[in-house]
């Protein structure tokens, strides 16, 4: 075979390739055995573990443990942030201290809550975890007045209402009465910022409780006792069978009264019995009961709530800016220059007023008087029932205005019931104005000057039912 002949160009190519392979091998070896001179990215390991219960009762607590490491080494000290998920957003809630790579914290959610933890710059975040809280209402009724009442008396209660440990902002609860073994809805109780209150006026011993809207929360039952009348022979004449008179209203005959020149009753939760006040008497306390009391002047109930006046004799009777007031079997015998009854909201809203089985008579007027048996200047929920308004014959100076005067003033009158009364006298016997007013089953006398009903009365929201003339029995109002 002839010898191979290589050109100089071929030799140069072979030498270049060999040098390239050698350099490449050196580079590979260098990358393998020479440490990198640049920085290495750090790595955090952050883990949260729930060590307590994951479902709690309201007000309960759980706990968690946290571990925190960097590049496989426990972090000596750090402060992590516990976050809560609220409406889709993570919000910082509390700090968790780390010492030698671990820490722990109690968890006390008020409602079911989802948590996570983050480090200082959120480069490490735990997986979210959820602690559930069973939904629970806390409904409590507390009697704040007397638990044993005289007939016609009133007590009161306070109600608190919370959900999962937080006061319910607004709600309407239902007061129930136990009747023949069955709970029956009786009235509403309004809750504001977790609490409310209501007067209780049982006619007989009654057991109550409260429930929420779906009866998922119900209070323990409680009982208000009503004592038997001290004088069982004293009764009010059957309505419309005869007029209330001195035998059925006012201080009972034979009571031994203690005289007093006092002019005010300010203390709350007070019961006053068998007293004779020689002037006017102002009541400003809460939860006050007056029984068998004689007041020569005017009784003024102002800025009060839960006031009961029964079997008492007064010159005049006035209510201003007060709620839950009951007047029963009063003898209103006249006080110079004053209305018999005066109910007004001039110093705050008056509401839930009951006047029944009382006699308003013998007006004491001056030359400039405009006497009303009852003048109402702003009220919510007023009942006038079974009373006798006796103004007598009209007088030439027209001092007698009306037996019943519902005047549009101080926010007006709403939810007024005038029923089963004797009504007699006045220029016009009635002036009517208000919303949701019912005048029913009253009997009218003939001592008015111009007519029974003032012609300009606003009857757009007045219901007139079965009102008749005392003398003829004919219908008395249109």
SESE-332052 format. One line per field, with one value per residue (C-alpha): residue number from 1; y, z, x negated. Coordinates in Angstrom, 1 decimal, padded with zeros to 4 digits. Layout:
BEGIN
resi = [NUM | ...]
py = [Y | ...]
pz = [Z | ...]
px = [X | ...]
***
This chain:
BEGIN
resi = [1 | 2 | 3 | 4 | 5 | 6 | 7 | 8 | 9 | 10 | 11 | 12 | 13 | 14 | 15 | 16 | 17 | 18 | 19 | 20 | 21 | 22 | 23 | 24 | 25 | 26 | 27 | 28 | 29 | 30 | 31 | 32 | 33 | 34 | 35 | 36 | 37 | 38 | 39 | 40 | 41 | 42 | 43 | 44 | 45 | 46 | 47 | 48 | 49 | 50 | 51 | 52 | 53 | 54 | 55 | 56 | 57 | 58 | 59 | 60 | 61 | 62 | 63 | 64 | 65 | 66 | 67 | 68 | 69 | 70 | 71 | 72 | 73 | 74 | 75 | 76 | 77 | 78 | 79 | 80 | 81 | 82 | 83 | 84 | 85 | 86 | 87 | 88 | 89 | 90 | 91 | 92 | 93 | 94 | 95 | 96 | 97 | 98 | 99 | 100 | 101 | 102 | 103 | 104 | 105 | 106 | 107 | 108 | 109 | 110 | 111 | 112 | 113 | 114 | 115 | 116 | 117 | 118 | 119 | 120 | 121 | 122 | 123 | 124 | 125 | 126 | 127 | 128 | 129 | 130 | 131 | 132 | 133 | 134 | 135 | 136 | 137 | 138 | 139 | 140 | 141 | 142 | 143 | 144 | 145 | 146 | 147 | 148 | 149 | 150 | 151 | 152 | 153 | 154 | 155 | 156 | 157 | 158 | 159 | 160 | 161 | 162 | 163 | 164 | 165 | 166 | 167 | 168 | 169 | 170 | 171 | 172 | 173 | 174 | 175 | 176 | 177 | 178 | 179 | 180 | 181 | 182 | 183 | 184 | 185 | 186 | 187 | 188 | 189 | 190 | 191 | 192 | 193 | 194 | 195 | 196 | 197 | 198 | 199 | 200 | 201 | 202 | 203 | 204 | 205 | 206 | 207 | 208 | 209 | 210 | 211 | 212 | 213 | 214 | 215 | 216 | 217 | 218 | 219 | 220 | 221 | 222 | 223 | 224 | 225 | 226 | 227 | 228 | 229 | 230 | 231 | 232 | 233 | 234 | 235 | 236 | 237 | 238 | 239 | 240 | 241 | 242 | 243 | 244 | 245 | 246 | 247 | 248 | 249 | 250 | 251 | 252 | 253 | 254 | 255 | 256 | 257 | 258 | 259 | 260 | 261 | 262 | 263 | 264 | 265 | 266 | 267 | 268 | 269 | 270 | 271 | 272 | 273 | 274 | 275 | 276 | 277 | 278 | 279 | 280 | 281 | 282 | 283 | 284 | 285 | 286 | 287 | 288 | 289 | 290 | 291 | 292 | 293 | 294 | 295 | 296 | 297 | 298 | 299 | 300 | 301 | 302 | 303 | 304 | 305 | 306 | 307 | 308 | 309 | 310 | 311 | 312 | 313 | 314 | 315 | 316 | 317 | 318 | 319 | 320 | 321 | 322 | 323 | 324 | 325 | 326 | 327 | 328 | 329 | 330 | 331 | 332 | 333 | 334 | 335 | 336 | 337 | 338 | 339 | 340 | 341 | 342 | 343 | 344 | 345 | 346 | 347 | 348 | 349 | 350 | 351 | 352 | 353 | 354 | 355 | 356 | 357 | 358 | 359 | 360 | 361 | 362 | 363 | 364 | 365 | 366 | 367 | 368 | 369 | 370 | 371 | 372 | 373 | 374 | 375 | 376 | 377 | 378 | 379 | 380 | 381 | 382 | 383 | 384 | 385 | 386 | 387 | 388 | 389 | 390 | 391 | 392 | 393 | 394 | 395 | 396 | 397 | 398 | 399 | 400 | 401 | 402 | 403 | 404 | 405 | 406 | 407 | 408 | 409 | 410 | 411 | 412 | 413 | 414 | 415 | 416 | 417 | 418 | 419 | 420 | 421 | 422 | 423 | 424 | 425 | 426 | 427 | 428 | 429 | 430 | 431 | 432 | 433 | 434 | 435 | 436 | 437 | 438 | 439 | 440 | 441 | 442 | 443 | 444 | 445 | 446 | 447 | 448 | 449 | 450 | 451 | 452 | 453 | 454 | 455 | 456 | 457 | 458 | 459 | 460 | 461 | 462 | 463 | 464 | 465 | 466 | 467 | 468 | 469 | 470 | 471 | 472 | 473 | 474 | 475 | 476 | 477 | 478]
py = [000.0 | 003.4 | 005.6 | 008.1 | 011.7 | 014.4 | 018.1 | 020.8 | 022.1 | 018.8 | 018.7 | 022.2 | 021.2 | 018.1 | 020.2 | 022.8 | 020.1 | 018.6 | 021.9 | 022.6 | 019.2 | 019.8 | 023.3 | 021.9 | 019.1 | 021.7 | 023.8 | 020.8 | 019.8 | 023.3 | 023.5 | 020.2 | 020.8 | 024.5 | 026.1 | 028.8 | 032.3 | 033.9 | 034.0 | 031.0 | 031.9 | 031.3 | 029.0 | 029.4 | 026.6 | 027.9 | 025.5 | 026.0 | 023.0 | 023.3 | 021.6 | 022.3 | 021.7 | 022.7 | 023.1 | 025.3 | 026.3 | 030.0 | 031.6 | 028.6 | 028.6 | 026.5 | 026.6 | 026.2 | 025.4 | 027.1 | 026.0 | 028.3 | 027.4 | 028.9 | 026.7 | 023.8 | 025.6 | 026.8 | 030.6 | 031.8 | 034.6 | 036.1 | 037.7 | 036.3 | 037.7 | 035.8 | 036.8 | 036.4 | 036.0 | 038.6 | 039.1 | 037.6 | 039.7 | 038.7 | 041.1 | 041.1 | 040.1 | 039.3 | 038.6 | 035.2 | 035.1 | 032.5 | 031.3 | 028.6 | 027.8 | 027.4 | 029.2 | 028.9 | 030.9 | 030.6 | 031.1 | 032.5 | 033.2 | 034.7 | 033.1 | 030.5 | 032.0 | 031.1 | 031.9 | 031.7 | 033.0 | 035.0 | 036.1 | 039.7 | 040.2 | 037.5 | 035.4 | 032.5 | 031.9 | 028.8 | 026.9 | 028.4 | 026.6 | 027.1 | 027.0 | 026.6 | 028.1 | 026.7 | 029.4 | 030.3 | 032.9 | 034.0 | 035.4 | 036.4 | 038.1 | 039.7 | 041.0 | 044.5 | 045.4 | 043.7 | 040.0 | 040.3 | 043.1 | 044.6 | 044.4 | 046.9 | 047.2 | 046.9 | 045.5 | 045.6 | 043.4 | 043.9 | 041.7 | 041.0 | 039.3 | 038.2 | 036.0 | 034.2 | 036.5 | 039.7 | 041.9 | 041.8 | 045.3 | 045.4 | 042.7 | 042.2 | 039.5 | 038.1 | 038.1 | 035.0 | 034.1 | 030.6 | 029.9 | 026.5 | 024.9 | 026.6 | 029.5 | 032.3 | 035.4 | 038.5 | 041.5 | 042.6 | 043.6 | 045.8 | 045.1 | 047.8 | 047.2 | 044.0 | 045.0 | 046.1 | 046.5 | 046.3 | 046.9 | 044.0 | 044.5 | 041.2 | 041.2 | 037.9 | 035.8 | 035.2 | 033.2 | 034.7 | 033.9 | 035.5 | 033.9 | 035.1 | 035.2 | 031.4 | 030.2 | 029.0 | 031.0 | 031.1 | 032.5 | 030.6 | 031.2 | 033.7 | 034.4 | 037.7 | 037.2 | 039.4 | 039.5 | 039.5 | 042.9 | 044.2 | 045.1 | 042.5 | 044.4 | 047.4 | 046.9 | 049.2 | 049.4 | 047.6 | 049.8 | 051.6 | 050.3 | 053.4 | 056.2 | 055.6 | 057.5 | 058.0 | 054.4 | 052.9 | 055.5 | 057.4 | 056.5 | 053.9 | 055.2 | 054.5 | 054.5 | 056.1 | 058.6 | 060.2 | 063.9 | 065.2 | 068.5 | 066.8 | 067.9 | 065.3 | 061.6 | 061.0 | 057.6 | 054.6 | 051.3 | 052.9 | 052.0 | 054.8 | 053.9 | 055.7 | 059.2 | 062.7 | 065.2 | 068.7 | 070.4 | 069.3 | 066.1 | 065.6 | 062.0 | 061.7 | 058.2 | 054.9 | 051.9 | 053.9 | 052.8 | 055.1 | 053.5 | 055.0 | 058.4 | 061.8 | 064.8 | 068.1 | 069.6 | 068.1 | 064.9 | 065.5 | 062.4 | 063.7 | 061.8 | 058.6 | 055.0 | 052.2 | 054.3 | 053.1 | 055.2 | 053.3 | 053.9 | 057.5 | 061.0 | 063.9 | 067.4 | 067.0 | 064.4 | 065.2 | 063.0 | 064.5 | 062.6 | 059.4 | 055.8 | 052.8 | 054.8 | 053.2 | 055.2 | 053.1 | 054.1 | 057.7 | 060.4 | 063.5 | 066.1 | 069.4 | 071.8 | 075.5 | 076.4 | 072.9 | 070.3 | 067.1 | 064.9 | 066.3 | 064.0 | 065.5 | 064.8 | 068.3 | 067.0 | 063.7 | 061.1 | 059.8 | 056.2 | 053.3 | 055.1 | 053.5 | 055.5 | 053.4 | 053.1 | 056.7 | 059.7 | 063.2 | 065.8 | 069.2 | 071.5 | 074.3 | 077.1 | 080.7 | 083.4 | 082.5 | 078.7 | 076.4 | 073.3 | 069.8 | 066.6 | 065.2 | 067.1 | 065.0 | 066.7 | 063.9 | 060.3 | 056.7 | 054.0 | 055.6 | 053.8 | 055.7 | 053.0 | 052.9 | 056.5 | 059.2 | 062.7 | 065.0 | 068.6 | 069.6 | 072.3 | 074.7 | 078.1 | 081.4 | 082.4 | 079.2 | 078.0 | 074.4 | 073.4 | 069.6 | 066.5 | 064.7 | 066.8 | 064.9 | 067.8 | 067.7 | 068.8 | 067.5 | 064.8 | 064.0 | 061.1 | 057.5 | 054.3 | 055.9 | 053.9 | 055.7 | 053.1 | 052.4 | 055.9 | 058.3 | 061.6 | 064.8 | 068.5 | 071.0 | 073.5 | 070.4 | 067.1 | 065.8 | 067.2 | 064.4 | 064.3 | 061.4 | 058.3 | 054.9 | 056.4 | 054.3 | 055.8 | 052.9 | 052.1 | 055.4 | 057.1 | 060.8 | 063.3 | 066.5 | 069.2 | 070.3 | 073.8 | 073.3 | 069.6 | 066.3 | 066.4 | 069.5 | 069.9 | 070.4 | 067.2 | 065.2 | 061.9 | 060.5 | 057.9 | 057.8 | 054.8 | 055.6 | 052.5 | 052.1 | 055.4 | 056.4 | 059.1 | 058.4 | 059.9 | 058.4 | 055.4 | 056.8 | 056.8 | 059.8 | 060.3 | 060.2]
pz = [000.0 | -000.8 | 002.3 | 003.5 | 002.6 | 005.1 | 004.1 | 006.6 | 006.7 | 007.9 | 010.8 | 011.8 | 012.0 | 014.1 | 016.6 | 017.0 | 017.8 | 020.4 | 022.1 | 022.2 | 023.8 | 026.4 | 027.3 | 027.5 | 029.8 | 032.0 | 032.2 | 033.2 | 035.8 | 037.1 | 037.5 | 039.2 | 041.8 | 042.2 | 044.6 | 043.2 | 044.1 | 043.7 | 046.4 | 047.0 | 047.5 | 051.1 | 051.9 | 054.8 | 056.2 | 058.0 | 059.4 | 061.7 | 063.4 | 065.3 | 068.7 | 070.1 | 069.0 | 065.5 | 066.5 | 069.5 | 071.5 | 071.7 | 073.9 | 073.6 | 072.7 | 070.8 | 070.2 | 067.6 | 067.4 | 064.9 | 063.5 | 061.6 | 059.9 | 057.3 | 055.0 | 057.3 | 060.5 | 063.2 | 063.3 | 066.7 | 067.2 | 065.1 | 065.2 | 062.8 | 062.0 | 062.5 | 059.8 | 059.6 | 056.3 | 056.2 | 053.1 | 050.9 | 052.3 | 054.7 | 057.6 | 060.3 | 063.6 | 066.1 | 066.6 | 067.3 | 068.9 | 067.7 | 069.9 | 068.8 | 065.8 | 067.5 | 069.1 | 070.1 | 070.5 | 071.8 | 069.3 | 070.6 | 067.5 | 068.2 | 064.9 | 062.5 | 061.3 | 058.8 | 059.8 | 058.3 | 059.4 | 057.5 | 058.1 | 058.1 | 054.3 | 053.4 | 051.6 | 053.8 | 054.4 | 056.1 | 054.6 | 055.7 | 058.5 | 059.9 | 063.5 | 063.6 | 066.2 | 066.7 | 066.3 | 069.6 | 070.9 | 074.5 | 075.6 | 079.2 | 080.8 | 084.2 | 086.3 | 087.4 | 089.2 | 091.8 | 091.4 | 093.5 | 092.6 | 093.9 | 091.5 | 088.7 | 089.5 | 087.1 | 087.1 | 084.5 | 082.9 | 081.2 | 078.3 | 077.0 | 073.6 | 072.1 | 069.3 | 069.6 | 072.5 | 070.6 | 071.3 | 068.6 | 067.2 | 066.6 | 066.9 | 067.8 | 070.4 | 071.4 | 074.9 | 075.6 | 078.2 | 079.5 | 079.3 | 080.0 | 079.3 | 076.0 | 075.2 | 073.4 | 071.9 | 073.8 | 072.8 | 071.1 | 072.8 | 070.9 | 071.2 | 070.6 | 071.0 | 072.8 | 075.3 | 075.8 | 078.5 | 078.9 | 081.4 | 082.7 | 083.7 | 084.4 | 085.5 | 087.3 | 088.3 | 085.0 | 083.8 | 080.9 | 078.7 | 075.6 | 072.3 | 069.3 | 065.8 | 065.2 | 068.8 | 068.6 | 071.8 | 074.6 | 078.1 | 081.3 | 082.4 | 085.1 | 087.1 | 088.2 | 091.0 | 091.5 | 095.1 | 095.9 | 096.5 | 100.1 | 100.0 | 098.0 | 098.4 | 096.4 | 092.8 | 089.8 | 088.6 | 085.4 | 082.5 | 081.2 | 084.0 | 086.1 | 086.3 | 088.3 | 091.5 | 095.0 | 095.9 | 093.0 | 092.5 | 094.6 | 098.0 | 099.6 | 102.5 | 105.9 | 104.8 | 107.4 | 105.5 | 106.5 | 105.7 | 103.9 | 102.4 | 100.0 | 096.4 | 094.6 | 094.3 | 092.7 | 093.9 | 091.5 | 092.3 | 095.0 | 096.2 | 098.1 | 100.0 | 102.2 | 101.9 | 101.8 | 099.9 | 100.6 | 097.4 | 093.9 | 093.5 | 090.9 | 090.0 | 088.2 | 089.3 | 087.4 | 088.5 | 090.9 | 092.3 | 094.1 | 095.8 | 098.1 | 097.8 | 098.1 | 096.3 | 096.9 | 093.8 | 090.5 | 090.0 | 087.3 | 086.0 | 084.0 | 082.3 | 084.0 | 082.9 | 084.5 | 086.8 | 088.2 | 090.1 | 091.5 | 093.9 | 094.4 | 094.5 | 092.8 | 091.8 | 088.3 | 086.6 | 084.0 | 082.0 | 080.1 | 078.3 | 080.1 | 079.1 | 080.4 | 082.7 | 084.2 | 086.0 | 087.4 | 089.5 | 090.0 | 091.3 | 089.5 | 091.4 | 089.9 | 090.4 | 089.7 | 086.2 | 085.1 | 082.8 | 084.5 | 082.5 | 080.5 | 078.3 | 076.3 | 074.5 | 075.1 | 077.1 | 075.2 | 073.6 | 075.8 | 075.0 | 076.3 | 078.6 | 080.1 | 082.0 | 083.0 | 085.4 | 086.6 | 087.2 | 085.9 | 087.2 | 088.8 | 086.7 | 088.7 | 086.1 | 085.9 | 083.7 | 081.1 | 081.3 | 078.4 | 080.5 | 078.9 | 080.7 | 078.9 | 076.6 | 074.5 | 072.8 | 071.3 | 072.4 | 071.1 | 072.3 | 074.5 | 075.9 | 077.7 | 078.8 | 081.2 | 082.5 | 083.2 | 081.9 | 083.6 | 082.7 | 083.6 | 081.9 | 079.5 | 080.9 | 079.3 | 079.3 | 077.4 | 079.9 | 079.2 | 075.9 | 075.4 | 077.4 | 075.1 | 073.1 | 070.8 | 069.6 | 066.7 | 068.5 | 069.5 | 066.8 | 066.8 | 068.3 | 067.1 | 068.2 | 070.4 | 071.8 | 073.4 | 074.5 | 076.9 | 078.5 | 079.7 | 077.9 | 078.8 | 078.4 | 076.7 | 073.8 | 071.7 | 073.6 | 071.3 | 069.2 | 067.3 | 065.5 | 065.0 | 063.2 | 064.0 | 066.4 | 067.5 | 069.3 | 070.2 | 072.4 | 074.3 | 075.7 | 075.4 | 077.5 | 076.5 | 078.3 | 075.2 | 073.9 | 070.1 | 069.4 | 070.2 | 067.6 | 066.5 | 062.7 | 061.7 | 063.4 | 061.1 | 060.7 | 057.9 | 060.3 | 062.9 | 063.3 | 065.0 | 066.2 | 068.2 | 070.0 | 071.3 | 073.2 | 076.9 | 076.9 | 073.7 | 072.8 | 069.2 | 067.3 | 068.6 | 066.1 | 062.3]
px = [000.0 | -001.4 | -002.1 | 000.4 | -000.4 | 000.9 | 001.0 | -000.1 | 003.5 | 004.8 | 002.2 | 003.2 | 006.9 | 006.1 | 004.1 | 006.8 | 009.4 | 007.2 | 006.6 | 010.3 | 011.0 | 008.4 | 009.8 | 013.3 | 012.1 | 010.4 | 013.6 | 015.7 | 013.2 | 013.1 | 016.9 | 016.9 | 014.1 | 014.0 | 016.6 | 018.8 | 017.7 | 021.3 | 024.2 | 026.6 | 030.4 | 031.5 | 034.5 | 037.0 | 039.1 | 042.2 | 044.7 | 047.8 | 049.4 | 052.8 | 052.1 | 055.6 | 059.2 | 060.2 | 063.8 | 064.6 | 067.7 | 068.4 | 065.7 | 063.4 | 059.7 | 057.3 | 053.5 | 050.8 | 047.1 | 044.8 | 041.4 | 039.1 | 035.8 | 033.5 | 031.4 | 032.1 | 031.0 | 033.4 | 033.8 | 032.5 | 035.0 | 037.7 | 041.1 | 043.7 | 047.2 | 050.4 | 053.0 | 056.8 | 058.7 | 061.5 | 063.7 | 061.0 | 058.1 | 055.4 | 055.1 | 052.4 | 053.8 | 051.0 | 047.3 | 045.8 | 042.3 | 039.8 | 037.0 | 034.5 | 036.7 | 040.1 | 042.9 | 046.6 | 049.7 | 053.3 | 056.1 | 059.5 | 061.6 | 065.1 | 066.4 | 065.1 | 061.8 | 059.1 | 055.5 | 051.9 | 048.5 | 045.9 | 042.4 | 041.1 | 041.2 | 043.8 | 041.1 | 042.3 | 046.0 | 047.7 | 050.5 | 053.9 | 055.8 | 059.3 | 060.7 | 064.4 | 066.7 | 070.1 | 072.8 | 074.5 | 077.0 | 076.9 | 080.3 | 080.9 | 083.9 | 083.5 | 086.4 | 085.4 | 088.7 | 090.8 | 091.6 | 094.8 | 097.2 | 100.4 | 103.4 | 102.8 | 099.1 | 096.2 | 092.7 | 089.9 | 087.2 | 083.9 | 082.8 | 079.3 | 078.8 | 075.4 | 074.2 | 070.9 | 069.9 | 070.7 | 073.7 | 076.4 | 076.6 | 080.4 | 083.1 | 086.7 | 087.4 | 090.8 | 092.2 | 094.3 | 096.9 | 097.5 | 101.3 | 102.8 | 099.4 | 098.9 | 096.4 | 098.2 | 096.6 | 097.6 | 095.4 | 092.2 | 089.0 | 086.6 | 082.9 | 080.3 | 076.6 | 077.2 | 079.8 | 083.4 | 086.1 | 089.8 | 092.5 | 094.6 | 098.2 | 099.7 | 103.4 | 102.9 | 099.8 | 098.0 | 095.1 | 093.1 | 090.1 | 088.5 | 087.5 | 085.5 | 086.8 | 086.6 | 086.7 | 083.1 | 082.6 | 085.1 | 084.7 | 085.4 | 089.1 | 089.8 | 092.9 | 094.5 | 097.0 | 100.0 | 101.3 | 105.0 | 106.5 | 106.1 | 109.8 | 111.7 | 115.0 | 113.7 | 114.5 | 115.0 | 118.6 | 119.3 | 118.4 | 121.4 | 123.7 | 123.0 | 120.5 | 117.2 | 117.7 | 116.2 | 116.9 | 114.8 | 112.0 | 109.5 | 108.1 | 110.3 | 112.4 | 110.9 | 107.2 | 104.9 | 102.7 | 099.5 | 099.2 | 096.1 | 095.0 | 092.6 | 092.8 | 090.8 | 090.0 | 086.7 | 085.5 | 086.0 | 087.6 | 089.8 | 093.3 | 095.2 | 098.4 | 100.9 | 099.5 | 101.1 | 099.0 | 100.3 | 099.0 | 097.9 | 095.8 | 093.2 | 092.1 | 088.7 | 087.6 | 087.9 | 090.0 | 092.2 | 095.5 | 098.0 | 100.9 | 103.6 | 102.0 | 103.8 | 102.2 | 103.9 | 102.2 | 100.9 | 099.0 | 096.3 | 094.5 | 091.6 | 088.7 | 089.7 | 090.5 | 092.5 | 094.6 | 097.9 | 100.5 | 103.5 | 106.3 | 105.3 | 106.8 | 105.2 | 106.1 | 104.6 | 102.4 | 099.7 | 097.2 | 094.3 | 091.5 | 092.3 | 092.9 | 094.8 | 097.1 | 100.3 | 103.0 | 105.9 | 108.9 | 107.8 | 110.1 | 109.0 | 111.0 | 109.6 | 106.7 | 107.0 | 106.1 | 105.0 | 106.4 | 107.6 | 105.1 | 102.3 | 100.1 | 097.3 | 094.0 | 092.6 | 089.6 | 089.1 | 091.4 | 094.2 | 095.3 | 097.2 | 099.7 | 102.8 | 105.5 | 108.5 | 111.4 | 110.8 | 113.0 | 112.1 | 114.5 | 115.1 | 112.9 | 111.3 | 111.0 | 110.0 | 111.4 | 108.7 | 108.8 | 109.2 | 109.8 | 109.7 | 110.6 | 107.6 | 105.3 | 102.8 | 099.9 | 097.8 | 097.9 | 097.3 | 099.6 | 102.2 | 105.3 | 108.1 | 110.5 | 113.5 | 113.1 | 115.7 | 114.9 | 117.4 | 116.9 | 120.5 | 122.6 | 120.8 | 119.9 | 120.4 | 116.7 | 116.0 | 113.3 | 114.3 | 112.6 | 113.1 | 113.5 | 111.0 | 108.6 | 106.0 | 103.9 | 101.4 | 098.3 | 094.8 | 094.7 | 098.4 | 100.3 | 100.2 | 101.9 | 104.6 | 107.5 | 110.5 | 113.0 | 115.8 | 115.7 | 118.4 | 117.7 | 119.7 | 119.2 | 116.9 | 117.3 | 117.0 | 116.7 | 114.0 | 111.2 | 109.4 | 106.1 | 103.6 | 102.7 | 104.2 | 106.8 | 109.8 | 112.8 | 115.1 | 118.1 | 118.1 | 121.3 | 121.8 | 123.7 | 125.5 | 123.5 | 121.4 | 121.9 | 121.7 | 121.4 | 119.8 | 117.0 | 115.0 | 115.8 | 112.2 | 111.0 | 108.7 | 110.5 | 108.3 | 106.8 | 109.6 | 111.9 | 115.3 | 117.2 | 120.4 | 120.4 | 123.8 | 125.7 | 126.2 | 129.7 | 131.1 | 128.9 | 128.7 | 125.4 | 123.4 | 120.6 | 120.5]
***
